[in-house]
Amino acid sequence: MRITLLFVLLVTQCLAQADTLTGRVVRVTDGDTIVVLDSGNAQHKIRLTGIDAPERKQAFGTKSKEHLSDSVAGKFVVVEYSKRDRYQRILGKVLLSDQDMNLEQVRAGLAWHYKKYQKDQTSADRELYSEIEIEAREANRGLWRDPEPVPPWEHRKSKRK
């Protein structure tokens, strides 16, 4: 009985921490960042969780941004989130008609599954994103056409040096 009660409390707490934002995408900054305008005309910068897209000056950086822009720009989306990053961006899963756009970036081969922060994902999403990245890699989609693609976290690290 205690275990059941503990489980119910943990699930309730997780659900209580989750939030949603609905609005129109007014800007696509890059392959993993968008700006959403809510019904009160407030803009919210959204960092797509679970993925890391090539930087603008990297190979496939422009293509990644274009793909995301073609998918969501001007459209109404729902963002599921529970926290913000150090830059105060909302860290969220972007849904367009119930389609996970974060995952679609990975499926297109235009983003990596960002394993460094996978603890912020549900176990089902962690597994799915990982599987889809492997599929994209094996199919040589997007950045996986490059024999040695440089992950964005390594690119950023090299720029700091």
Secondary structure, 3 states (H helix, E strand, C coil): CHHHHHHHHHHHHHHHHCEEEEEEEEEEEECCEEEEECCCCCEEEEEECCEECCCCCCCCHHHHHHHHHHHHCCCEEEEEEEEECCCCCEEEEEEECCEEHHHHHHHCCCCEECHHHHHHCCHHHHHHHHHHHHHHHHCCCHHHHCCCCCCHHHHHHHHHC
